[in-house]
């Protein structure tokens, strides 16, 4: 039993687990979102959030400490150049884990882990949600000018103009719009039903 054991070993030896999390962290930093199993995503969140906090302080020492964990100079430079300025004012909670269903082969629960500040769709949705005021319901005020709107007045519909008497009946029939033809499939069906 795993009572009071807080670390998920992910069925790996410690060196394999560290290498796995290091590679996944580098991929998350470079690509801003990755899809993996739910257990690995939760373990990665615990692994990468302290590194993101460390990247807020751009010193040689903090770069070297982060490099010890990531072992990828491109991921370290991406972290300190582009990600750190965006998360500078965020006090934690840099990643988001979203469940995406189950994998077809072994029914493992899959998840998408992403950096919160780099999801444009969620940021756009968050701006719309910020416009709401409060939960309290307020009675809508009816003002006197609003009651007398032009929409309440009866709307006059324009009468279609009839063509002048000039010309023959055949000419006016030729100018009239022709009805659309039915598709060929419906004609074939209609012929079959007539035969039966």
Backbone as CSV, one residue per row, in Angstrom:
resi,resn,N_x,N_y,N_z,CA_x,CA_y,CA_z,C_x,C_y,C_z
1,UNK,0.833,-1.187,0.000,0.000,0.000,0.000,0.875,1.247,0.000
2,UNK,0.332,2.318,-0.630,1.117,3.536,-0.762,0.617,4.614,0.181
3,UNK,0.360,4.259,1.426,-0.124,5.252,2.379,0.933,6.323,2.608
4,UNK,0.511,7.557,2.498,1.366,8.721,2.787,2.568,8.818,1.841
5,UNK,2.489,8.227,0.665,3.545,8.353,-0.330,3.078,9.393,-1.361
6,UNK,3.711,10.530,-1.379,3.201,11.646,-2.185,3.752,11.648,-3.603
7,UNK,4.865,10.967,-3.861,5.490,11.012,-5.176,4.996,9.841,-6.007
8,UNK,4.557,10.138,-7.225,4.165,9.082,-8.148,5.415,8.650,-8.900
9,UNK,5.843,7.402,-8.728,7.073,6.924,-9.348,6.895,6.606,-10.828
10,UNK,5.661,6.565,-11.302,5.350,6.320,-12.710,5.912,4.994,-13.209
11,UNK,6.021,4.017,-12.328,6.507,2.672,-12.659,7.889,2.696,-13.307
12,UNK,8.754,3.575,-12.813,10.102,3.708,-13.355,11.097,3.837,-12.218
13,UNK,12.347,3.502,-12.513,13.427,3.769,-11.563,13.651,5.276,-11.503
14,UNK,14.361,5.750,-10.508,14.474,7.190,-10.293,15.178,7.888,-11.458
15,UNK,16.219,7.288,-12.025,16.927,7.933,-13.132,16.039,8.027,-14.370
16,UNK,15.270,6.978,-14.628,14.361,6.987,-15.776,13.262,8.027,-15.575
17,UNK,12.752,8.130,-14.356,11.695,9.106,-14.067,12.208,10.529,-14.237
18,UNK,13.430,10.801,-13.742,14.001,12.148,-13.883,14.219,12.501,-15.353
19,UNK,14.722,11.534,-16.133,14.937,11.783,-17.550,13.615,12.032,-18.271
20,UNK,12.592,11.262,-17.922,11.270,11.431,-18.527,10.718,12.826,-18.243
21,UNK,10.757,13.248,-16.990,10.204,14.547,-16.626,11.027,15.682,-17.226
22,UNK,12.343,15.499,-17.306,13.198,16.522,-17.913,12.847,16.711,-19.387
23,UNK,12.691,15.611,-20.109,12.339,15.697,-21.525,10.953,16.286,-21.736
24,UNK,10.009,15.881,-20.910,8.650,16.410,-21.044,8.614,17.897,-20.708
25,UNK,9.381,18.319,-19.718,9.420,19.738,-19.351,10.009,20.562,-20.497
26,UNK,11.077,20.059,-21.123,11.658,20.758,-22.265,10.670,20.865,-23.419
27,UNK,9.926,19.798,-23.676,8.930,19.820,-24.748,7.801,20.797,-24.435
28,UNK,7.390,20.838,-23.181,6.321,21.763,-22.791,6.774,23.211,-22.954
29,UNK,8.013,23.496,-22.612,8.514,24.860,-22.741,8.638,25.250,-24.213
30,UNK,9.103,24.343,-25.042,9.296,24.674,-26.453,7.982,24.741,-27.226
31,UNK,7.032,23.839,-26.912,5.791,23.748,-27.693,4.589,24.384,-27.002
32,UNK,4.726,24.752,-25.747,3.688,25.427,-24.944,2.524,24.522,-24.547
33,UNK,2.385,23.338,-25.160,1.371,22.373,-24.726,1.746,21.002,-25.268
34,UNK,1.501,19.968,-24.456,1.760,18.597,-24.892,0.627,17.711,-24.397
35,UNK,0.441,16.600,-25.081,-0.573,15.629,-24.670,0.133,14.395,-24.134
36,UNK,-0.289,13.955,-22.960,0.318,12.805,-22.303,-0.724,12.165,-21.408
37,UNK,-0.316,11.154,-20.629,-1.275,10.547,-19.712,-1.517,11.479,-18.533
38,UNK,-2.616,11.275,-17.857,-2.987,12.153,-16.744,-1.966,12.069,-15.612
39,UNK,-1.482,10.859,-15.309,-0.516,10.701,-14.226,0.786,11.429,-14.535
40,UNK,1.261,11.320,-15.780,2.491,12.015,-16.161,2.284,13.522,-16.163
41,UNK,1.110,13.986,-16.580,0.833,15.423,-16.593,0.845,15.994,-15.179
42,UNK,0.268,15.262,-14.237,0.260,15.740,-12.852,1.670,15.741,-12.256
43,UNK,2.464,14.720,-12.593,3.838,14.682,-12.111,4.666,15.799,-12.755
44,UNK,4.410,16.087,-14.019,5.142,17.143,-14.717,4.810,18.516,-14.143
45,UNK,3.566,18.707,-13.762,3.176,20.000,-13.180,3.966,20.286,-11.911
46,UNK,4.122,19.270,-11.062,4.889,19.437,-9.822,6.368,19.689,-10.135
47,UNK,6.853,19.115,-11.233,8.267,19.226,-11.609,8.586,20.593,-12.220
48,UNK,7.685,21.123,-13.052,8.026,22.315,-13.838,7.647,23.632,-13.163
49,UNK,6.670,23.641,-12.295,6.241,24.917,-11.707,7.342,25.589,-10.891
50,UNK,8.147,24.879,-10.094,9.261,25.559,-9.422,10.292,26.112,-10.404
51,UNK,10.475,25.446,-11.556,11.416,25.956,-12.554,10.891,27.253,-13.174
52,UNK,9.586,27.321,-13.381,8.997,28.545,-13.918,9.113,29.690,-12.916
53,UNK,8.944,29.386,-11.644,9.129,30.408,-10.620,10.580,30.875,-10.590
54,UNK,11.497,29.944,-10.716,12.924,30.280,-10.712,13.284,31.159,-11.909
55,UNK,12.588,30.986,-13.038,12.927,31.746,-14.245,12.536,33.219,-14.139
56,UNK,11.732,33.593,-13.175,11.360,34.999,-13.014,12.575,35.850,-12.644
57,UNK,13.545,35.241,-11.972,14.770,35.941,-11.586,15.852,35.568,-12.603
58,UNK,16.097,36.432,-13.567,17.016,36.109,-14.665,18.452,36.416,-14.250
59,UNK,19.074,35.468,-13.560,20.491,35.577,-13.202,21.216,34.349,-13.730
60,UNK,22.523,34.434,-13.725,23.324,33.300,-14.191,23.090,32.087,-13.296
61,UNK,22.974,32.317,-12.012,22.765,31.210,-11.086,21.436,30.507,-11.352
62,UNK,20.362,31.289,-11.532,19.058,30.668,-11.767,19.035,29.944,-13.109
63,UNK,19.740,30.465,-14.112,19.827,29.770,-15.396,20.544,28.431,-15.234
64,UNK,21.597,28.405,-14.441,22.343,27.157,-14.250,21.527,26.144,-13.457
65,UNK,20.770,26.611,-12.479,19.926,25.706,-11.698,18.845,25.092,-12.589
66,UNK,18.223,25.901,-13.429,17.182,25.412,-14.332,17.783,24.452,-15.353
67,UNK,18.995,24.754,-15.822,19.650,23.870,-16.793,19.956,22.504,-16.188
68,UNK,20.220,22.444,-14.894,20.450,21.151,-14.235,19.226,20.249,-14.358
69,UNK,18.046,20.851,-14.337,16.818,20.066,-14.429,16.428,19.768,-15.876
70,UNK,16.558,20.759,-16.750,16.071,20.594,-18.120,17.076,19.918,-19.041
71,UNK,18.356,20.203,-18.867,19.426,19.621,-19.697,19.209,19.898,-21.184
72,UNK,18.672,21.068,-21.505,18.399,21.458,-22.892,18.568,22.973,-22.982
73,UNK,19.645,23.424,-23.633,19.940,24.859,-23.652,18.904,25.659,-24.436
74,UNK,18.269,25.036,-25.434,17.238,25.747,-26.198,15.991,25.973,-25.341
75,UNK,15.645,24.982,-24.546,14.490,25.139,-23.655,14.780,26.194,-22.584
76,UNK,16.005,26.222,-22.076,16.362,27.207,-21.047,16.295,28.618,-21.627
77,UNK,16.841,28.813,-22.825,16.802,30.158,-23.420,15.367,30.569,-23.751
78,UNK,14.541,29.634,-24.218,13.126,29.941,-24.491,12.403,30.314,-23.197
79,UNK,12.702,29.592,-22.141,12.067,29.850,-20.847,12.400,31.248,-20.344
80,UNK,13.660,31.638,-20.396,14.048,32.925,-19.838,13.743,34.085,-20.780
81,UNK,13.680,33.855,-22.089,13.430,34.954,-23.031,11.953,35.241,-23.241
82,UNK,11.152,34.209,-23.472,9.753,34.457,-23.848,8.750,34.136,-22.749
83,UNK,8.984,33.064,-22.011,7.981,32.652,-21.025,8.061,33.495,-19.759
84,UNK,9.272,33.733,-19.252,9.436,34.464,-17.992,8.806,35.862,-18.018
85,UNK,8.964,36.656,-19.085,8.297,37.968,-19.078,6.768,37.875,-19.033
86,UNK,6.200,36.826,-19.637,4.735,36.708,-19.636,4.191,36.285,-18.281
87,UNK,4.954,35.485,-17.530,4.449,34.994,-16.245,4.958,35.825,-15.076
88,UNK,5.558,36.974,-15.352,6.201,37.770,-14.303,5.226,38.193,-13.208
89,UNK,3.996,38.514,-13.570,3.045,39.004,-12.573,2.114,37.914,-12.044
90,UNK,2.296,36.667,-12.486,1.429,35.581,-12.038,2.041,34.917,-10.805
91,UNK,1.319,34.819,-9.702,1.894,34.239,-8.474,1.708,32.734,-8.371
92,UNK,2.106,31.998,-9.369,1.953,30.536,-9.348,0.833,30.099,-10.266
93,UNK,0.667,28.785,-10.404,-0.388,28.259,-11.270,-0.114,28.537,-12.726
94,UNK,1.087,28.206,-13.190,1.488,28.530,-14.551,0.988,27.519,-15.576
95,UNK,0.601,26.335,-15.132,0.182,25.289,-16.063,-1.266,24.907,-15.818
96,UNK,-1.860,24.304,-16.842,-3.248,23.844,-16.774,-3.291,22.424,-17.309
97,UNK,-3.984,21.528,-16.606,-4.139,20.138,-17.039,-5.604,19.930,-17.411
98,UNK,-5.839,19.530,-18.660,-7.191,19.284,-19.157,-7.321,17.823,-19.558
99,UNK,-8.310,17.134,-19.026,-8.525,15.734,-19.388,-9.109,15.655,-20.791
100,UNK,-8.598,14.708,-21.588,-9.051,14.615,-22.983,-9.693,13.280,-23.313
101,UNK,-9.886,12.412,-22.344,-10.527,11.130,-22.638,-9.579,9.978,-22.387
102,UNK,-9.837,8.875,-23.068,-9.067,7.653,-22.844,-8.373,7.226,-24.129
103,UNK,-7.159,6.694,-23.986,-6.388,6.220,-25.128,-6.996,4.919,-25.631
104,UNK,-7.005,4.743,-26.940,-7.700,3.600,-27.520,-6.993,2.284,-27.208
105,UNK,-5.669,2.263,-27.204,-4.945,1.000,-27.053,-5.082,0.368,-25.689
106,UNK,-4.841,1.168,-24.626,-4.836,0.597,-23.274,-5.802,1.298,-22.329
107,UNK,-6.635,2.183,-22.838,-7.638,2.903,-22.054,-7.014,3.741,-20.952
108,UNK,-5.768,4.212,-21.171,-5.144,5.116,-20.203,-5.808,6.487,-20.308
109,UNK,-5.990,7.133,-19.163,-6.633,8.447,-19.170,-5.632,9.486,-19.673
110,UNK,-5.999,10.186,-20.744,-5.107,11.149,-21.381,-5.440,12.562,-20.919
111,UNK,-4.428,13.424,-21.002,-4.606,14.812,-20.585,-3.737,15.714,-21.435
112,UNK,-4.141,16.965,-21.502,-3.391,17.996,-22.208,-2.853,18.939,-21.153
113,UNK,-1.536,19.122,-21.105,-0.948,20.072,-20.162,-0.409,21.230,-20.969
114,UNK,-0.726,22.453,-20.550,-0.344,23.631,-21.309,0.024,24.766,-20.376
115,UNK,0.770,25.713,-20.912,1.097,26.920,-20.164,-0.090,27.873,-20.254
116,UNK,-0.529,28.376,-19.115,-1.768,29.153,-19.048,-1.674,30.433,-19.876
117,UNK,-0.538,31.113,-19.840,-0.423,32.410,-20.499,-0.226,32.315,-22.005
118,UNK,-0.131,31.113,-22.546,0.113,30.961,-23.977,-1.063,30.323,-24.706
119,UNK,-2.223,30.239,-24.091,-3.407,29.696,-24.743,-4.278,30.871,-25.178
120,UNK,-4.239,31.203,-26.475,-4.944,32.378,-26.977,-6.459,32.223,-26.864
121,UNK,-6.961,31.008,-27.064,-8.413,30.794,-27.000,-8.934,31.040,-25.590
122,UNK,-8.217,30.536,-24.586,-8.658,30.732,-23.207,-8.517,32.186,-22.795
123,UNK,-7.465,32.861,-23.284,-7.292,34.269,-22.950,-8.401,35.110,-23.553
124,UNK,-8.826,34.791,-24.774,-9.919,35.524,-25.405,-11.226,35.276,-24.662
125,UNK,-11.456,34.040,-24.216,-12.666,33.724,-23.458,-12.659,34.387,-22.097
126,UNK,-11.498,34.524,-21.497,-11.390,35.154,-20.186,-11.735,36.628,-20.231
127,UNK,-11.409,37.301,-21.332,-11.736,38.714,-21.462,-13.237,38.910,-21.553
128,UNK,-13.936,37.994,-22.230,-15.390,38.105,-22.338,-16.045,37.861,-20.988
129,UNK,-15.518,36.917,-20.220,-16.106,36.603,-18.926,-15.882,37.731,-17.931
130,UNK,-14.857,38.544,-18.117,-14.557,39.616,-17.177,-15.582,40.750,-17.263
131,UNK,-16.363,40.824,-18.331,-17.329,41.895,-18.505,-18.553,41.744,-17.593
132,UNK,-18.807,40.538,-17.082,-19.960,40.332,-16.217,-19.753,41.098,-14.920
133,UNK,-20.849,41.648,-14.372,-20.704,42.473,-13.187,-20.816,41.650,-11.907
134,UNK,-22.004,41.294,-11.496,-22.181,40.556,-10.246,-23.189,39.446,-10.449
135,UNK,-23.337,38.630,-9.433,-24.327,37.548,-9.504,-25.720,38.033,-9.129
136,UNK,-25.789,39.127,-8.441,-27.093,39.604,-7.970,-27.958,40.010,-9.149
137,UNK,-29.222,39.653,-9.046,-30.139,40.051,-10.114,-30.646,41.448,-9.807
138,UNK,-30.653,42.234,-10.799,-31.129,43.609,-10.640,-32.340,43.807,-11.526
139,UNK,-33.303,44.542,-11.015,-34.504,44.819,-11.792,-34.144,45.763,-12.929
140,UNK,-34.624,45.463,-14.104,-34.339,46.313,-15.248,-35.172,47.574,-15.146
141,UNK,-34.492,48.698,-15.257,-35.177,49.983,-15.163,-35.802,50.309,-16.512
142,UNK,-37.060,50.748,-16.463,-37.761,51.123,-17.683,-37.885,52.634,-17.685
143,UNK,-37.265,53.254,-18.655,-37.339,54.711,-18.744,-38.480,55.099,-19.683
144,UNK,-38.958,56.293,-19.535,-40.089,56.757,-20.323,-39.764,56.813,-21.822
145,UNK,-38.599,57.335,-22.242,-38.337,57.359,-23.684,-38.169,55.963,-24.272
146,UNK,-37.709,55.030,-23.481,-37.496,53.690,-24.005,-38.819,52.989,-24.288
147,UNK,-39.871,53.351,-23.547,-41.170,52.707,-23.754,-41.752,53.078,-25.116
148,UNK,-41.458,54.284,-25.581,-42.005,54.746,-26.862,-40.955,54.547,-27.954
149,UNK,-40.686,53.342,-28.261,-39.692,53.056,-29.296,-40.353,53.032,-30.652
150,UNK,-39.578,53.280,-31.683,-40.172,53.225,-33.018,-40.559,51.804,-33.411
151,UNK,-40.020,50.812,-32.747,-40.379,49.437,-33.077,-41.824,49.147,-32.678
152,UNK,-42.330,49.872,-31.665,-43.699,49.642,-31.221,-44.711,50.175,-32.242
153,UNK,-44.305,51.138,-33.038,-45.202,51.697,-34.043,-45.446,50.664,-35.133
154,UNK,-46.639,50.675,-35.760,-46.916,49.697,-36.817,-45.992,49.935,-38.003
155,UNK,-45.489,48.870,-38.527,-44.560,48.941,-39.647,-45.337,48.779,-40.939
156,UNK,-45.087,49.685,-41.851,-45.772,49.618,-43.137,-44.947,48.756,-44.080
157,UNK,-45.608,47.786,-44.664,-44.905,46.926,-45.617,-45.091,47.505,-47.013
158,UNK,-44.020,47.574,-47.796,-44.168,48.129,-49.146,-44.953,47.165,-50.032
159,UNK,-45.814,47.731,-50.822,-46.634,46.940,-51.741,-45.846,46.753,-53.029
160,UNK,-45.830,45.532,-53.529,-45.104,45.250,-54.764,-45.776,45.979,-55.918
161,UNK,-44.938,46.626,-56.681,-45.485,47.372,-57.812,-45.866,46.407,-58.927
162,UNK,-47.021,46.656,-59.512,-47.469,45.809,-60.628,-46.918,46.387,-61.913
163,UNK,-46.542,45.541,-62.841,-46.015,46.070,-64.106,-47.111,46.788,-64.889
164,UNK,-46.685,47.710,-65.689,-47.642,48.480,-66.499,-48.332,47.557,-67.500
165,UNK,-49.441,47.999,-68.027,-50.243,47.194,-68.917,-49.558,47.015,-70.274
166,UNK,-48.485,47.739,-70.489,-47.807,47.655,-71.769,-47.338,46.237,-72.032
167,UNK,-47.390,45.792,-73.251,-46.901,44.473,-73.633,-47.978,43.420,-73.490
168,UNK,-47.640,42.253,-73.893,-48.592,41.152,-73.856,-48.404,40.341,-72.590
169,UNK,-49.298,39.411,-72.386,-49.230,38.527,-71.219,-48.005,37.638,-71.307
170,UNK,-47.610,37.233,-72.494,-46.451,36.356,-72.678,-45.176,37.060,-72.254
171,UNK,-45.073,38.377,-72.542,-43.884,39.127,-72.159,-43.769,39.227,-70.640
172,UNK,-44.869,39.494,-69.951,-44.817,39.611,-68.487,-44.521,38.265,-67.850
173,UNK,-44.965,37.182,-68.433,-44.679,35.849,-67.904,-43.211,35.514,-68.085
174,UNK,-42.598,35.979,-69.171,-41.184,35.710,-69.412,-40.314,36.477,-68.420
175,UNK,-40.766,37.665,-67.997,-39.999,38.472,-67.049,-40.122,37.950,-65.622
176,UNK,-41.149,37.211,-65.309,-41.353,36.714,-63.946,-40.257,35.703,-63.578
177,UNK,-39.867,35.637,-62.314,-38.821,34.676,-61.927,-39.321,33.248,-62.080
178,UNK,-38.430,32.382,-62.562,-38.794,30.987,-62.787,-38.557,30.191,-61.510
179,UNK,-39.433,29.220,-61.214,-39.219,28.398,-60.020,-37.994,27.508,-60.197
180,UNK,-37.356,27.185,-59.075,-36.166,26.337,-59.123,-36.549,24.917,-59.481
181,UNK,-35.646,24.271,-60.222,-35.888,22.895,-60.620,-35.506,21.967,-59.484
182,UNK,-36.255,20.889,-59.354,-35.958,19.902,-58.314,-34.730,19.097,-58.722
183,UNK,-33.972,18.568,-57.777,-32.808,17.746,-58.124,-33.211,16.498,-58.902
184,UNK,-32.264,15.950,-59.640,-32.535,14.810,-60.510,-32.947,13.583,-59.711
185,UNK,-32.426,13.425,-58.520,-32.758,12.248,-57.701,-34.243,12.224,-57.357
186,UNK,-34.787,13.374,-57.011,-36.201,13.401,-56.637,-37.093,13.108,-57.848
187,UNK,-36.665,13.514,-59.054,-37.449,13.198,-60.254,-37.472,11.697,-60.487
188,UNK,-36.305,11.055,-60.307,-36.235,9.609,-60.516,-37.129,8.885,-59.511
189,UNK,-37.121,9.351,-58.293,-37.971,8.735,-57.270,-39.446,8.950,-57.601
190,UNK,-39.763,10.152,-58.103,-41.148,10.440,-58.436,-41.620,9.545,-59.592
191,UNK,-40.745,9.310,-60.566,-41.117,8.447,-61.679,-41.342,7.008,-61.228
192,UNK,-40.489,6.539,-60.313,-40.646,5.170,-59.782,-41.963,5.035,-59.028
193,UNK,-42.285,6.054,-58.243,-43.526,5.966,-57.474,-44.745,6.013,-58.390
194,UNK,-44.646,6.744,-59.520,-45.743,6.781,-60.482,-45.927,5.425,-61.160
195,UNK,-44.803,4.751,-61.465,-44.879,3.440,-62.114,-45.519,2.410,-61.206
196,UNK,-45.238,2.483,-59.923,-45.783,1.508,-58.962,-47.209,1.838,-58.673
